[in-house]
Amino acid sequence: MATEKQRLGEFGETLVSKKCACPRCKRLRSLKRLPTNFKCADLVCDFCGYLAQVKSASVKDVNILPRTVMGAAWGPQKERMDASIYFPLFLVLKNTEFKKSSIFYLSADLQDPSLFIARKPLSADAKRAGWQGFYYDIASIHDHFVRLA
């Protein structure tokens, strides 16, 4: 059974795949969800192969970007950053109380290492001891995002 956060993530990926055209080839409905736990990417264009990351957040106001957004695993992200590989980011904001949502987009070429903040590794007592995630520091680059929907 999926958790609330997993359902939110699935909602965001599905919303982007239904409402957004591929940023590279401009085809509608060509963005498809990748399998769960695919490293650093959530969508692929089934025409041109474009890869993108989707992050979703519950917010009070879908018109205002949050200061930070939870990322995923730091290890794979850091490896790609060290190789100067960045995936474009779709940010889905959802307000369940008013049943509203918005989609923002950040191009890969507007990203740099300062956007990513490593979190402390999980404690030895945690279920996934030693696992380390990261945050996106949205506040530092909020003016680089484009609202799509």
N, C-alpha and C positions, 0 to 999 in steps of 0.2 A: 504494500500500500504506500503510495507516494505521500511525502510530507508536504506541508503548506508551501515551503520554499521550493520544492521540486515542482509542485503544481504551478507556482508563479513563474518559474523558469520555462516550463512547457508552454504556458500561456503566452509569454513574450516571444518565444521562438515561433509559435504558430501564428501569432499576430503579424510579425514581420514577414513571414513567408506568404501570408495571404494579402497583405496590404502594400508591400514594397516591391518595386522593380529591382532587378539586379543593378547595382551601381556601375558595373563594367559594361554589360551588353544591353542594358535597359529593357530586358524582357520581363513581362509581368508573369507572376506565378511560376518562375523558374527556380526560386530559392527553396531548397528542400532541407529539412531537418536531418542532421547527421545523427548517428547512434549516440545514446547516452554515454558520457565519459570519453568522448572523442577529445583528444587533447587540444586545447586552445582554440577550437572552432566549433560552431554550432550549426552553421548553415553552409550549403554549397549550391552554386548555381548548376543545374543539371544541363545547361547549354555550354557555358564558357569555363566552368570550373572555379569560379570566384569563391573564395572562402571568407567567412565573417564570423565574428563573435557576437553573441547576444547576451546582455545582462538585463535583468528585470528587478525593479524595486517597488515596494509599496510606499506610497507617499500621500500626503494630505492634498497637495496641489500639483497636478500633472503638468503645470506650466512652468514649474520651477525645478531646475536640476538640483539633486541632492549634493552635499559637499563631498561625500564618498560613496562608493558602491563596492560591495564585496566582489572580489575576483574569485579565482579558483586556486589550483595548485601552483605554488610559487616556483617549484623546480622546473617544470616544463616551460613556464613563462620566462623565467630567467635564462634558460638555454636559448630560447628563440631571440630574446633581447640581445644576448651576447653575440648572436649571429646576425643582428640587425634585421630581424624578421618581426614584423608587427601585423596583426590582423585588424581590419576595420572593425569598429564597434557600433552595434545598434544598441541603444539604451531605451528600454521600455519602462515607462512609469505608469503605475496603476493605482487608482483610488477605488477600492471596492465599495466604499460607502455610497459613492455617487455613480458607480459603474462607468467611470471615465478612464481613458488611457491616452498616452501620447508616445510617439516614437521619435527619438533623436538619433543622429548619426555622427560618428567621428571617423574621418578618413585615417588610414594607416600612416600616411605621410605627415600627419599632424601630431603623431605620438612620439614620445621619447622616454627614456628611463625614469624621468622625474614623475611621470604619471602613475607609476607602479610603486606601491609601498608594501614591503614584506611585513607579514604579521609574525608574531612569536610562534615558534613551533608548539604543537600541542604537548601537554605534560605527559610524563611517563604513565600516569594513571588513566589517561584518555583512551577511548576505544581505538583511535587511530594515532597512537603515541608517536610523536616526532613529526607528524604531517604538518606542513607549513603552507598557509595560504597567503593571499595578498589583497590589498585594497586598490581601487582606482581612485586617485586624488582628483576628483572632478572639479573641485573649486579652483584648482590651479589652471585649468584650461576650459572653463565653462563657455567662454566666448568662441571656442573652436567648433562647438557642436552646431549642427544644422537640424532644425525641426522638420520632420517629414510628415507626421500625421498627428 
